[in-house]
């Protein structure tokens, strides 16, 4: 059996509430992007972390990853991958 990758362990083992809190903290800290160390890069990262709690986003992410793997494997069709 194949070992789960780092992404799988991160999304499965971290409690849902902690992922939402981390995403929210990144968005709030990103609003102070004019200060040193903090930056506007935190806003999209925080939104991405929070959006992974929405089932529709996870489904689209899975589809995009499967499409990318098929495209990189030389399929080159650019069509809908079989997930």
N, C-alpha and C positions, 0 to 999 in steps of 0.2 A: 504494500500500500504506500502511496506517495505521501510524504510528509507535507503538512500544510505550510504555506509560505508565510512570510512575516506579516503581510497584509491581513491574512486570515486570522492569525493569532491576535493581532492588534484589534480587529473589529469584533471578534468573538469574545475575547477575555475581558476587555474593558467594559465596565458597566455602562449602560445607556446614559444614565444621568451624568456620569463623569465626562462622556464624550460631548454631551450637550453643554455642560459647564465650561469645558475647555474651549469649545467653539465660540461660546458667548464671550468668554474672557479675551480670546484673540480679537474678536470683532471690536469689543470695547477698547482694548489697548491699541488697536489699529487706528482708532479715531484720534489718538494722540500721536499721529505719525510725524508731526513736525518736531517731536522731541528726539534726542539721540537714543539709539538702541531700538526704540519702538519705531514701527514703520507702517506705511499704508499696505504693505504686503501681507500684514496680519489679517486684514479684512477678508480677502478672498479665501485665505486658508481657513479661517474660522467658519465662514459660510460653507465651505466644502465639508468640513468635519460635521457641522450640524445637518447639512442636507443628506448625509448618508443615513440619517435616521428615517428618512422618507422612503418608503418601499419603492415608489416609482423611480426615484433617483438611483437606487441600488440596482434596479432592473436595467435601466438604461446604461449604467456603468458596466454591468456584466456584458451587455450586448456590445458595447464599444470595445471592451477588452477582447472579446471573442473575435470581433471584426478585425482588430489590429493584429492579433495573432495569425489569423488566416491571411491577411494581407502580407505580413512579414514572412510567412512561410512560403510565399511565392504563388499563392492562389491568384492574386492580382485581379480578381473579378470585381472586387469592391461591392459585391452584392451582400445580401443578408446572410450572416453566418449561422450555422446550426449550433445552437447553444445547448 
